[in-house]
Amino acid sequence: MFWLQFLAFESPTLDLDITLIIQFGIFILLLLALRKFVLIPYLRAYDQREALTKGAQEEAQALQEAAAKAQAEYDSERQKVYSVAERERRDVVAKANADAAGVIEKARRDVQDDIAQKQAALDEQLATARRNAASEIDALSVQIASKILV
């Protein structure tokens, strides 16, 4: 019959009696009970979770900032150490080059001294050989002349 009323475009009649008040009372009681036992605990848990999440996000942000600061300090300190190490390396290389130049110069002087000594010895041997040759030339020329004249 309800369908027929709907099809006939008649509005159903609603009686305003005590059942409406009872239904409204039940609705209010359920609303209060659900609010006390479901909605308030849910909102409290939601706020706590939101606070924890926000706190964790703030802590993560603080940790990221601390990590970035530590990374910057590390990079700065590493750069300082590298520059000191590079300066020390240059000093060591310069000292080694100076030492090498000194060793090379000493070796050059030693070789020049040795060459001078050998040259002097060779000059003396040459002079001795020329003196001996001069005396032998006189003796050989006398022998040659005696053999030719004979």
Buried (B, 14 or more C-beta within 10 A) or exposed (E): EEEEEEEEEEEEEEEEEEEEEEEEEEEEEEEEEEEEEEEEEEEEEEEEEEEEEEEEEEEEEEEEEEEEEEEEEEEEEEEEEEEEEEEEEEEEEEEEEEEEEEEEEEEEEEEEEEEEEEEEEEEEEEEEEEEEEEEEEEEEEEEEEEEEEE
